[in-house]
Amino acid sequence: MKIEIDKGSGFCSGVTTAIKKAEEELARGVTLYCLGDIVHNGMECERLRKLGLITINHDDMRELHDVKVLLRAHGEPPETYELARKNNIEIIDATCPVVLKLQQRIKTQYTSAGSSQIVIFGKRGHAEVLGLVGQTHSNAIVIESFSEVERLDFSRDIYLYSQTTKSLDEYHRIINYIQEHISPDATFRSFDTICRSVANRMPSISQFATCHDLILFVCGRKSSNGKVLFNECMRVNPNSHLIEDPGEIRSEWLKGITSVGICGATSTPKWLMEQCRDAIQEML
């Protein structure tokens, strides 16, 4: 049986940088807190926990003083930085440069927007989206899918942005709909804010999924881009399964199979995909 790991899968640069910063601090023997899961992958979070990384939430952070807190690649709203200043917390900022640039663009637009609608195509409650909405004092409108676009006020100006890991195709559908319905007296502008290191994985993972009898997509179930990429695998190869770890692989999936492809999200570590490969080899 042929077993292939997708060379294009694995951590994006933003996640890689955040993990590297955490490892460097922990190697110095520093007590380091991380605001939220450093990556949407339980096994990688557990690996770093064993190295000493302490994951906290915003309520926990309010009780901390004089410590170091790492901000993950997703980014944070301005209130988090203000809290850190107030509690004398040293920030290790691992916000992805792509996300940071998007935050700055939204903040600048909001400052001069007047009564315009700042619209963000993204997942409500997602860490990155919370950071983006925070740039507008929580006044931005979040739409999660194309089906929600019709609730916008097309008589008012609309400035549209996207969470960096959303589907490029769906974003373009939303843009086209707004262009068709916006009032002639209103302004509409859309901004290409989807991360290309994520968007470019769509065609490559699609091609990869067509080359194998069975696809194992290794991904934490909290991962937004993981859901998008897995759905693409399912679209071109219905014999695709989303798993979080090798323990979820079922031997009956392998019956009559001559080729297995293993791939994952931008939050999936290479070592975890390798463990899945090794588990299949043991089953055989």
DARA-V319378 format. One record per residue. RES is the residue in one small letter. SS is DSSP state (A for helix, B for strand, O for the rest). PSI is psi in whole degrees, 0 to 359 (none if undefined). Layout:
RES & SS & PSI
RES & SS & PSI
This chain:
m & O & 135
k & B & 129
i & B & 120
e & B & 134
i & B & 129
d & O & 122
k & O & 337
g & O & 352
s & O & 165
g & O & 182
f & O & 139
c & O & 171
s & A & 326
g & A & 316
v & A & 318
t & A & 316
t & A & 317
a & A & 316
i & A & 320
k & A & 317
k & A & 319
a & A & 314
e & A & 321
e & A & 316
e & A & 316
l & A & 327
a & A & 338
r & O & 358
g & O & 15
v & O & 142
t & O & 118
l & B & 129
y & B & 149
c & B & 128
l & B & 97
g & O & 166
d & O & 129
i & O & 333
v & O & 149
h & O & 61
n & O & 113
g & A & 323
m & A & 324
e & A & 321
c & A & 321
e & A & 321
r & A & 315
l & A & 328
r & A & 320
k & A & 336
l & A & 349
g & O & 358
l & O & 130
i & B & 115
t & B & 130
i & B & 168
n & O & 183
h & A & 325
d & A & 319
d & A & 319
m & A & 328
r & A & 337
e & O & 354
l & O & 146
h & O & 146
d & O & 43
v & O & 179
k & B & 132
v & B & 128
l & B & 131
l & B & 124
r & O & 179
a & O & 335
h & O & 334
g & O & 167
e & O & 157
p & O & 165
p & A & 329
e & A & 328
t & A & 319
y & A & 323
e & A & 320
l & A & 318
a & A & 318
r & A & 317
k & A & 321
n & O & 12
n & O & 45
i & O & 130
e & B & 123
i & B & 127
i & B & 101
d & B & 109
a & O & 23
t & O & 131
c & O & 135
p & A & 327
v & A & 318
v & A & 318
l & A & 319
k & A & 321
l & A & 318
q & A & 315
q & A & 322
r & A & 317
i & A & 319
k & A & 316
t & A & 316
q & A & 318
y & A & 322
t & A & 327
s & O & 10
a & O & 336
g & O & 238
s & O & 12
s & O & 159
q & B & 122
i & B & 116
v & B & 132
i & B & 121
f & B & 106
g & O & 179
k & O & 121
r & O & 134
g & O & 349
h & O & 144
a & A & 315
e & A & 317
v & A & 321
l & A & 320
g & A & 324
l & A & 313
v & A & 327
g & A & 337
q & A & 347
t & A & 20
h & O & 37
s & O & 22
n & O & 351
a & O & 151
i & B & 128
v & B & 128
i & B & 132
e & O & 337
s & O & 171
f & A & 327
s & A & 343
e & A & 353
v & A & 332
e & A & 346
r & A & 0
l & O & 157
d & O & 104
f & O & 1
s & O & 352
r & O & 158
d & O & 142
i & B & 129
y & B & 114
l & B & 130
y & B & 167
s & B & 143
q & O & 142
t & O & 339
t & O & 16
k & O & 169
s & O & 127
l & A & 322
d & A & 315
e & A & 325
y & A & 318
h & A & 327
r & A & 318
i & A & 317
i & A & 314
n & A & 320
y & A & 315
i & A & 318
q & A & 325
e & A & 336
h & A & 350
i & O & 141
s & O & 145
p & O & 338
d & O & 358
a & O & 155
t & O & 137
f & B & 128
r & B & 136
s & B & 151
f & O & 132
d & O & 93
t & O & 15
i & O & 132
c & O & 124
r & A & 334
s & A & 337
v & A & 311
a & A & 323
n & A & 346
r & A & 339
m & A & 304
p & A & 325
s & A & 321
i & A & 331
s & A & 314
q & A & 318
f & A & 318
a & A & 333
t & A & 348
c & O & 1
h & O & 152
d & O & 324
l & B & 135
i & B & 128
l & B & 111
f & B & 111
v & B & 119
c & O & 142
g & O & 140
r & O & 355
k & O & 349
s & O & 123
s & A & 311
n & A & 334
g & A & 319
k & A & 319
v & A & 314
l & A & 321
f & A & 320
n & A & 326
e & A & 321
c & A & 315
m & A & 325
r & A & 318
v & A & 341
n & O & 94
p & O & 342
n & O & 55
s & B & 141
h & B & 134
l & B & 125
i & B & 152
e & O & 335
d & O & 169
p & A & 333
g & A & 345
e & A & 355
i & O & 130
r & O & 133
s & A & 329
e & A & 338
w & A & 335
l & A & 351
k & O & 127
g & O & 8
i & O & 136
t & O & 347
s & B & 126
v & B & 130
g & B & 132
i & B & 124
c & B & 180
g & B & 186
a & O & 180
t & O & 352
s & O & 11
t & O & 120
p & O & 147
k & A & 321
w & A & 331
l & A & 321
m & A & 324
e & A & 323
q & A & 321
c & A & 319
r & A & 314
d & A & 323
a & A & 320
i & A & 317
q & A & 324
e & A & 321
m & A & 326
l & O & none
